[in-house]
Amino acid sequence: MKPKLSLAVQVAVEMGDLPTRHQFRKWVLAALARDAEITLRLVGEAEGRALNRDYRGKDYATNVLTFPLADEPMLMGDIVLCVPVLVKEAAEQRKLLEAHYAHLVVHGVLHLQGYDHESEEEAIVMEAKETQILTDLGYADPYLVSEVVPTHGG
């Protein structure tokens, strides 16, 4: 049976080409193993940096932050996507923007459910789970590094 999901999407950044609420919901549900109440917040670089600094002690904006709030009676938490960082990463890694959004949403939802990547063993498990979910959704393996062919000037 599919988990029940209460999803709030907060847009606190002015950037075009954002996924739809339907897409966000689809990605969250694909990674969700149980009933949940989740807030997905899209932020700019200043807010992303402040949250990362205040909660993780790291003074830079990062692509995704996860804030678990409760485990019982249902899973509750916030996932923050820093849109400018996410957009920049997608371009640098030559990934489709939609696929990168999907990956980071899935990544955040897995964190809410207790997955982590602090140790190599945890990373292997979490990355395998992410890859399976994303390929099931029709996206490429996010951990495959595409070979970049250098171009030479004439």
Residue pairs with C-beta under 8 A, 6 or more apart in sequence:
2 29
3 29
3 32
3 33
3 34
3 35
3 36
4 35
4 36
5 25
5 28
5 29
5 32
5 35
5 36
5 37
5 38
6 36
6 37
6 38
7 21
7 24
7 25
7 28
7 38
7 39
7 40
8 38
8 39
8 40
9 21
9 24
9 39
9 40
9 41
9 42
10 39
10 40
10 41
10 42
11 18
11 42
12 41
12 42
12 43
12 44
12 47
13 42
13 43
13 44
13 47
13 83
13 84
14 44
15 44
15 83
15 84
15 87
17 97
18 42
18 83
19 27
19 98
19 101
19 102
23 98
23 101
23 102
24 40
24 105
26 137
27 101
27 102
27 105
27 106
27 109
27 137
28 36
28 38
28 40
28 105
28 109
30 106
30 133
30 136
30 137
31 105
31 106
31 109
31 110
31 113
31 133
32 75
32 109
32 113
33 113
34 74
34 75
34 113
35 74
35 75
36 74
36 75
36 76
36 77
36 112
37 74
37 75
37 76
38 75
38 76
38 77
38 78
38 79
38 109
38 112
39 77
39 78
39 79
40 78
40 79
40 81
40 105
40 108
41 78
41 79
41 80
41 81
42 80
42 81
42 83
43 51
43 80
43 81
43 82
43 83
44 82
44 83
44 84
45 61
45 82
45 84
45 85
46 61
47 80
47 82
48 61
48 62
48 65
48 80
48 82
48 84
48 85
49 59
49 60
49 61
51 65
51 80
52 58
52 59
52 60
52 61
52 62
52 65
53 59
53 60
55 65
55 67
56 62
56 65
61 82
61 84
61 85
62 82
62 85
63 81
63 82
63 85
63 86
63 89
63 104
64 79
64 80
64 81
64 82
64 86
64 104
64 107
64 108
65 79
65 80
65 82
65 108
66 77
66 78
66 79
66 80
66 108
66 111
66 112
67 77
67 78
67 79
67 80
68 75
68 76
68 77
68 111
68 112
69 76
69 77
69 78
70 76
70 77
75 112
75 113
77 112
79 105
79 108
79 109
79 111
79 112
81 101
81 104
81 105
81 108
86 97
86 100
86 101
86 104
87 97
89 95
89 100
90 96
90 97
90 99
90 100
93 100
94 146
94 148
95 103
95 140
95 142
96 139
99 134
99 139
99 140
99 142
100 142
102 134
102 137
102 139
103 130
103 134
103 139
103 142
106 130
106 133
106 134
107 126
107 130
110 126
110 129
110 130
115 122
115 125
115 126
115 129
116 122
116 126
117 123
117 126
117 127
127 143
130 142
130 143
131 141
131 142
131 143
134 140
134 141
134 142
135 141
